[in-house]
């Protein structure tokens, strides 16, 4: 059971990383923030604290960039 959950978690991480790559290319900070938020949850469930923190930092950066971009319009 634990092995299946781990494998599912690793698959989810890869899916989010693929989505993040796409959204970086598209410069879509809204989707990036959502991707990093979801990735953060998977990483927490896998007990990967350092990567969880990195994902959290990147999520917050995307949110700040969104606010900055909105003020530039």
N, C-alpha and C positions, 0 to 999 in steps of 0.2 A: 504494500500500500504506500509506504513512504517513498519507495523508488518511483512509483507512478506519479506521485505528486511532484517529486523533484523533476522528473522528465517533463511534465506538463509546465512547470515553472520555467525551466530552461527554454522550452518552446515559446512560451509567452514573452520571455526576455528577447528572444530573437525577433519575434513579430514586432515588438515595440521598437527595437533598434532599426528594423527595416522602415517602419513608419516614420521614425525620427529622421532618418536619412532623406526620405522623400520630402518631408516637411522642411528640412533645412534647405534643400534645393529650391523648394517653392517659396521659401522665406515666410512661412506661415507660423507666426509666433503663437497664435491662438491654439492651433493644433499641436504645436510643439509643447506648449505648457500642459495640455491634456495628456499627451504621450508620456512626458516625464512624470506627471502625477501618477498615471497608471503603472508605469514602470517602477516607480518608487514603492508602490504597494506590493508588487511581485517580489522586489528585492528584499523588502522587509519580511515577507513570508518565508523567503529562502534564508533569512538570517544574515544577509550580506550588508552589514551596517555601513561600511565605508562607501559602497556603491549606492546604497540608499541615500546617504548624505550628499553624494555627488549629484544624484538625480534630483534631490530636493533643491540644491543650489541652482541647478540648471533650470528647474521649473520656475523658481523665483526670478531668475534672470530674464526668462521669457516674459513673465508677467510685468516686470519693470520695463522691459523694452516695449511692450504693448502700450503701456501708459505713456512712455516717452514719445512713441510714434504718433499716438492720438493727439498729443499736444502740439505736434509739429504741423498738423493739417490746418 
